[in-house]
Amino acid sequence: MKEAKYWEPLDGKKVRCHLCPLNCIINEGKRGSCRVRVNINGKLYALNYGKVSSIALDPIEKKPLFHFWPGSCAFSIGTVGCNMHCKHCQNWEISQADESFPYLQDATPEAIVRLAKHYECESIAYTYNEPTIWYEFVLDTAKLAKKEGLNNILVTNGYINEEPFRELAPYIDAMNIDIKAFNDRFYMKIAGVPSGEPSRKVAEIAKNEFGIHVELTYLIIPTLNDRDEEIRNFARWVVNNLGDDTPVHFSRFFPHYKLLHLPPTPVETLEKAYKIAREEGLKFVYLGNVPGHKGENTYCPRCGELLIERWGFEILRYEIQGGKCKYCGKSIPIIGEYKRKKYRGMWW
């Protein structure tokens, strides 16, 4: 347990948390919506500091990040809790849990950095659940990782207030931001928060003000956020506010958690979203959860040649040299060169 950052005391030993846009007012002895920030005697504490629920060596493509150190290893960690309550969450066992989760292990920032270096990973990814509500531990670990030459990656819903994000941003190298939908009704009904605007604002600040590498994921769920007009408006926002070279991942939904009654996303729906996004000017559009589909690949926006062939999280072919298309010489916005490496006996 650690005293939290970004809160203010209120009358009657209440506190107001200012970490995320929910700005929860929390009575003494009660918790915020995230379940892991608690008011104890008029002070706000983070109950999940240093509490690790999940740890793994992941190919960076799993985050998904396709334009940031392709083929590299991300030392991935997560905790418990989330400031959203998505009815389709794949990791609901930890995102909707608290510090009583039975499989938590204690860790320090020093230990996480030491392990990441031991396994020869290029980055630490804060993932699996929402890193925003692990803020204090992420900030401490990211600062130390930066000193040790490691990259820091946030896999996030982006639902964080501007002030805490601006403190964390200088230590973050890449983000995959999950844009849940492009309508607030979805955010209210399915994600449990009033609006998606704060997440979009954080994406803009990250890329345009701090130069953080940003990729977006949009999980397409049948009947809920799959309308052509909604996809088109989302693509236009990306082009106008983040740039046409921003990688966008349209991901396939499978029934999970509280949305078991919905069918998997038809591949044709994903292909239509791909077509719409390309029509709106996006240069790098990808389809997720469809292994073997050509929508996983990177093509040159000038000559159309296949530059990176993927199968799931594995790179099968790489035709970018010195950051440029091998065939026509066009610059391709990918950070870092691909080098197939062996991590403790495992190739990727």
N, C-alpha and C positions, 0 to 999 in steps of 0.2 A: 504494500500500500504506500502511495506517495501523494503528497499534497498536489492537487491539480493546478494547472495553469489556466488562466482566462476564466475567472469567475468573480462575482462581487457579492458581498454580504447584503442581506436585506433584513428588515425588521422581523422580530420573532424568531431569530436564528434560521431564517430561510436564506437560501442562496440562489443566485441566478448564474447558470453556466453560460459562458459566451464562446464555447469552442465551436459549435456548429449552429446553423441557422434556426434550429429549434429553440435555442435560448431557454432551456428548461428552467422553470422556477421549482426548486426542490425543497421540500420541508425537511426539518431535522429527522434523521434516521431513514429518509427515503432516498430513492435513486432516480437518476434521469432516465429518459427514454432508452438510452443505450444500455442500461442495466449495470454498468460498471463504474459509474461515477456517483458517489454517495455523499450525502451531507451528514457529517459527524460533528455534533456540537457546534454547528454554524460554520464549519469549514468544509470545502469540497475536496474529496480525495479520489484518486484513480485506483481502483481495486485490482486492475489487471497489469500494473507496472511489472515488467519482467516475468509475466506469466505466459509461457509459450504453449499453445495447443497443437501447433503443426510446424514441422520443419522438414525441408527436403532440398535436394539439388534438382533444379528444374532447368530444362533448356529455356532460354529467354523467350523463344517463340510461344511458350505456353502461357505467357502473361496476359494477352499476347502482345509482344513487341516484335515487329517484322523489320523495322528500320533502325534498330539500335543494337549494335554489336551482334549481328546475326551469328547464330551457332554457338554463342557463349553460354556460360553457366551462371544462373542466378541462384544464390543461396536464399531460399524462400522461407519466411517465417510468418506465423500468424498467432493471434491470441483469441479472445472471446469477446462477443458483443458487437453491436452495430447501431448506428443512428437511423437506419432504415429498417423496415420490417417487410421485405419483399416476399410476396406470396409464392414466388417461384424460386427462391434462393436455393442454390445447389449445396451450399455449405451451412444450411440452417442449424445443424447440430452444434456448431460453434458460434455462428453469428447471432443466434438468438439465445445463447447461454450466458452465464455469468461466472464469477470466480469459483463457484462450486463445481464446475465442470471437472469430472474425475481424472482426466488425463493431462492436466496442466503440469508443466515442469518449470522450475525456476531458472532464470537466465539473467546475466548481466550484459550490458552493451559490450564490455570487453570480451566476454565469452563468445558472443555472436560474431564479432569481427574476427576473433582468433579462429573460429571454426570456418568462416568463409574463406579466409586465407589458407587454412590447412587443406581445404578441398579445392584450392586453386580456382575459385570462382572470381569472376570479374566484377560482380555486383551483389548487393543485398536487396532482395525484393520484399517489401512489406505487403503481404497479400493474404489470400484465403478468407479473411474477414476484413472489415473496414478499418484501415490503419488510422483513420482520423481519431477514433476513440481510444487509440493506443498512443496518443499524441506525445506524451512525455517520454515514453520509452523510445519511440521512433526518432524523436528529436535528438535525444542523447546518443543513440546508436548511430544515427546518420552523421552527426558531427565527428564522431570517432572514426567511422568508416572513411569519411572524406580525408581525414589526416593520413589514413593508411593506404590511400590510393584506390579505394573501392568506389564504384558507382552506387548510387542509391536510387531505387525504383519504387514508386507508389502505384499499386493496383487498387483503384479507389473509385468510389461513387462521386468524389469531388464535393461532397456536401460538408463544407467547412467554412467558417467565417473568414473574411479577408485578413484580419489582423493576425490570427494564428498561422494562417497559410503563408503570409509574407515573412514570418519569422522562420518557418521551416523551408521555404522555397530555395534559399541559397545553397542548401545542402542536397537538393534533389536534382538528379540528372535526367530522369525520364519518368513519364507517367502514362499509364493506360487508364483513361477515365471512362467509366461506364455511364453512358447516357441512356437512361431507362426508356425514354419515350420522348416525343416532342409534343406532348399535351399534358397539362397539369392534372387533368382528371385521372390519368394513369398514376401519376405520382401520389395523388391523394388516396385512390382506391386500392392500388396494388403495392406501392412502396411505403405508404404510411407517413408521407411528409407533404407539406402544402404545395410545393412547386419544384420544378427542375431548374429554374433560373439560377440559383446559387451555384450549381454544378457547372453550368455553362460559363458563368462569370469566372470561376476558378480556372477553367480551361483557357480562357482568354488571357487571364493574368499570367498563368504559367508560361504560355508560349510567347506572348507578345511583350511582356515586361521582364521576365526572368530568363527567357531563352531556353526553357526546359523542353526537351523532346517530348511531344505529346502525340499519342495515338488514342483513338476513340473506339469503344465497342458499343454496338447497338444490338441487343438481343431482340430478335423479331418474334413476337408472340402472337399466334393467330387470334384474330378478333379484337386484340387489345391495343396494339401499336403498329399494325401492319398496313394501314391505309396508304395508298400511293401518294396522296397529298401530304401526309405526315412525313413520309420518307423524303419526299422532295423538299419540304420545308427544312428538315434536318440537314440535308445535303447543302442547301443554299446557305444556311447559317454557318456551316463549316467553311465553305468557300469564302464567304464574306468576312468572317471574323477570325478564322484561324489560318486560312490559306488553302489553295487548291492542292498543295503537296502534302497535306495532313493525311496520314494513313487512317482509314476507317474500316473497321471489322464488323460486318453484319453476321451475327452468329445465329445458329439454328437452336431453337427452343425444343427441349424434350420435357414431357410432363414430370413435375417434381413438387414436393412439399405440399402446398395448398392449391396447386393448379393441376392436379392429376386428371381433371375432367377435360382438359384441353388436349388436342392432338399435337404431335410434333409439327414443327413448321415445314410445310412443303418446300422441297428444294426449288420448285418453280417460283415461290414467293421470294426466296433469297436472290434468285437470278434476276427477278424483276427489280428488286431493290438495287442490285449491282448496276443494272442498266440505267435506272433513274439517276443514281449518284454520278455515274459517268456522264450522263446527259447534262447534269448541272455543273460539270467541270472538274469533279474530283479525279485526280490522276492515279491514286493508289487506293483501290477498293478491294477488300478481301472478304471471303466467305469462310465462316468458322463452323466447326462441328460437322464438316462434310469431307472427311479425309479422301484424298484422291481427286477432288474436284479442281478444275483449272482455276477456280476462284481463290485458291490458296496461293497462287503464284504471283510473282512480280514481273510486270512487263514494262518495257521502255515506253514512256508516254510519247516519244517522238517517232521511233521506227517500228514499235510494236513487237520487237523481238522478246522472246522469253529470257529473262535475266536470272531469276531465282525460281527454281522448281522445288516445291515442297510436297511432302506427304505427311499430313498431321504436323508434328513439331520437328520433323526431320528435313534437313536441306539435302536434296538429291543432286542439284546442279546450281552452280554459281558463276555468272558471267558478267560480273562488275569488276572493273579493274581501276584502282586509283579513284574510286568514287564515281566512275563514268561507265556508261554503256559500252560494252566491248565492241559493239557493231557500228554505232554511229557517233560515239563520243559524248553524248548528252550527259550532263551531270545528274546523278541520281541522289536524292537526299537521304542517304543512309549513313548513320554515324558508326564508324569503326569498320574494319575489314574483317571478312569472314575467314576464320582459321579453324579447321576441324581439329579438335583437341581431345585428348583422353583424360577423363577425370576419374582417378582412382580405379582404373580398370574398366570404365564405361566410356564408350565413344558416343559423341554427338556433334 
